[in-house]
């Protein structure tokens, strides 16, 4: 019961804060990257709850799935099911070709699966999200959580960047609890969220 109250309070804080920001900048569109992982699932939940508060159309939430070298069918499938269940707009941008082109530009051997190989993918996704935000007049909502930001377990100029980070004050364990509890009371997205909670945590960058 205590955890249920805490989950509800944190989600209320997140959605109320985002609603305040959207009203202040007179913005009625949100864009975010959706991976089929815990953090992006919570960011999408917050966006949906925010739009409910403001009476905005959920179709004006643009979720981008950006498959790369390590993307699995499980996570991509859950991302798609989640967006369908919430009734938000989903767009797919495959980053594989652009990242390979970048490797060619900087002279990196793509068979070398090092930090360059991994970080280039995260930075490519942020590059796309930022430009799509400009293109659509949307606010880019970040997905990174407190544990990642505190530990530096994120890519600089990649997934640590956004225009508004809704999960920045929420540790990973609490992210998991919020997503799990939210699934129980929202049948349209229950199965997808339950599988996301059960998916091993990974940035899927190899």
C-alpha angles and dihedrals in degrees: 000000000000091000091049090054092047093049091050092048095049093047090049091051092048096048095041091051093049090047090053091051094048092050092047093054094036093237124150100178132077131190126192140161114251116200104165090253132118100262097050090043090057092045089053092047089052091048092051093048090047092053090050090055092050097040092239125153111261088217085074089067104092113201117192121201109197111187118200140165097307101035113127128210089239096059095039090049093050091049090054093046091049093053092047092050093050094043094234126144114267125198128178122214114178108213097192099098095042093049091049089051089051091052088054091049094054096036097246120157104232091209088068104088097199135132091286090055091051101040094047088065095052092046092048090056093051090047089056094044094050093049093045088051089055091044094052101032091242134143112246107229114204125223104201115122131217095258092055094046094046093049096038089238092150138075117271109235085011129072093349090069129083142127092252125010108207095180097045093108098042121090119223095252090055092046088059092048093050094049091047094049093044090054092060094061100037111066095180090067101021099109095045093047092046090054091046089055089051095048114103111251111257137144086221092224092122 
